[in-house]
Amino acid sequence: MASKRISILLVVQLLLTSWAMVGVVSATGEPSTTIAIQTPSFNNGSVTYVSQNPVFNLTATSVNNSSILYTEYEITKNGQSTTSNYTTPVTVIANHSMDIGLRYRSNSTSGLESWNSLDLIVDADSPTISLSSGSNNPLRYIANQSIFVTSSNIPLNFTCSDTSSGVANISGTIGATQISGSNSILPLSPTNLP
């Protein structure tokens, strides 16, 4: 019986010793989570346009003396929502133009963050480029129809359009010379050719 008491006392001492090593930490506030889009994107203030199959990365930051328990995200596309725990960069499978709702947050020992949200528009359609010369079809060299003709009076205009996300800029390179346009038009004439 005495040996049983000693065994119980030893077990109690071991338990108390292991419990004593657990620290109690006090922290207030909730964590913050940021998102980084890793694929080509354009933000116009209210929505972010992305290319096909966008990839995003989440980073959680805890407040003093707290630990991040988990980070989660929710993807809504085609009316269906899926929520998952975040561990590595996420690829959203979207091979065609569509709207995607993205929500994300982190939980820590000091509190659960409110959902952050980001609306993505997948712009899978390539921009279109058209060629014009004044108000007519582009002029071509008679001896070789693959060569276009331009002059001071009749510039050759490359016009870029994108119905979904719009055109941020248009530029081209001739030899080692970079030529930029504005308002989605890149004019070529003797004044800006190398």
Phi, psi and omega in degrees: 000320180296323180291329176294317178297319179295319178297316179296318178297320178296318178297316179297317178297318178298317178297315179296322178294317180291325178290326182295337182278350179279121180275150175252122184243140178247127178216150177232154179101165181249159181289172174232142182238133177243156181239144174231125176275123186265353178257164179308133183210163178216126181251124179259016178107314182251339182215154178246123176270134181228162177278180180303149177047060183296148179242134177230157181232137178249141177230123180258136177238126181268161174275170183309138174062021176238164180237142176285126178273314177194161173236137181228160178219156178229128178249128176241119175214143183054034178077001181250133179247139174228135179246135181218156172282140182271133175227320181222167178311143186248133173258123176267117182286111180207095184271356180224166183297131181194164175262139180230131173263132182231125175235148182206153179194169177231156176238138179226178179292348180255355177154167179258126179288147173290157180297136167261150181225153178213129177264126179248140171241117178280119178254085184274352181272128180292150175296156176253144179239130177238159184236132178216165179223097186068231178258004183250176171295152181301142177283141179238152177292132187295318184287336180215101186292352177275355180257127179268150182251138176224154177211175178298324181280330183231088178287157175265121185250126170262124180243129180249138177219148178216112186291336183270291187266348182084181182247122179281317178200164176222133180206166179207168180233130174240113186064238178256009184260126177270130180238130181244148176247186177215159180051040176069013180235133175243102180273140174243127177208169181304337182285336180240005177276148180291000000 
